């Protein structure tokens, strides 16, 4: 069966972004020692995705161009922000520092 969506460049781009998001998230959670089946993950992921979408809209509105790799970093910052809200200590984890991304994530939460 042919995947008609695969022909759409925007769909291919989004699929690549989601693969990268999954990869950085897996490494991040492993570094934190959080089990991939932790029941809190669903809520964190849903809220992080919503915040990620707001970041994307803000970036687009400000004409900020984000590569696929940076989009994954934006999502990771959104996930980390949500986990912090829920009291998870991320002190031992160093996120890739990027003032532009940090600003987007902060603005998306206001």
Helices and strands as residue ranges (DSSP letters): G 4-7, H 9-32, H 40-61, H 68-85, H 99-108
